[in-house]
Amino acid sequence: YEAVIAPATRDGIPELLWITVVVLALGAVLLGRSALAIAVAGGAVAQYVLVTVVSEERYAQRPLSLAAFAGTGVIVGLAVWTRGRQSERLARALAAATALQQAVLRPLPDRTGELETAGLYRPATADTGIGGDFYDVARTPFGTRILIGDVRGKGLPAVQTVADILGCFRSQAHETQGLTELAARLDRHLARAALSRQDGELFATALLLEHRDGSDHLHVLNCGHLPPLAVGPGHDVREVRLPALLPLGFGGLDPHTVPSPVRLDLADDTVLILHTDGLSEARNAAGAFYPVIPRLLTAPTSRPRDLIAHLMTGLAHWTHDTGDDIALIALTRSVTPPEPRVRRAGPRRPGPLGP
């Protein structure tokens, strides 16, 4: 080391390298790459220690060396402070995204009327909290009504459209008697939104379902959406074929001309899976679509929540990035409410007046 480092120290080469490193680290901080700045500055410190230990001269006391070392320390401190600020901003952004998701996409209830339901929503980007998919369950005077769908487009315009559709559904589902009329109102509402935004390609696919207590069937209206999947006894999985109407937003759903909703038998041991194309069109590294039906055939149980968990576990092994939002609802008819979960009681702590 002495044969190489000693001449270099006399020529001031390490000092020039340190100054260069300080400039690079400062540039990394300005670009928001605080982790890179810390790594570069750390390398400069290691180089400084190595040179001062090996060199026979009092290299550490040279003014330019001290200035470069001090500059490196300032960069490290600035990088650490910047990284802390970035972490705080990220935490605030995630909190805001969570609040937005809970306000627009409310968590689905475990049970509504005679239907046991489970839902899952995962946006394409975790930091947004909400994307272009939507779902909701409403308990209305006309029974339990369910909506799931997918808005064309991405970003803030799609989020605004999702909020518009869900707001309309939550108000009209309680006041509109027929499922066809409800779909027509959603269609007109979205058509008006498209007109006000001057977006001629604004539309949304949707599935509308309705179930009345005491009935062994439900009614379904398909507005250009993916058909449901029925998981029957023995994990018999089939796709439920439904006539597809125009998607919402085209203004073509006239309740006087649109066909009536399809009656779909719903036995107590049958589970319906409603999903958006973010699940079925997820591709692996080879470009193959996620096999939803084969995956359901391997499910250990047929409870709605367990089926969703089984699908998402398989999806995590299939691909690490779906590139699209995912909305999932699993529902079944259960006349007898499930037993409440019993929490295991720990040792009881005595109160101020004793146990």
Summary of the structure (lengths in Angstrom):
residues: 355
radius of gyration: 30.2
end to end distance: 74.1
largest distance: 96.4
contacts: 1101
relative contact order: 0.10
helix: 45%
strand: 20%
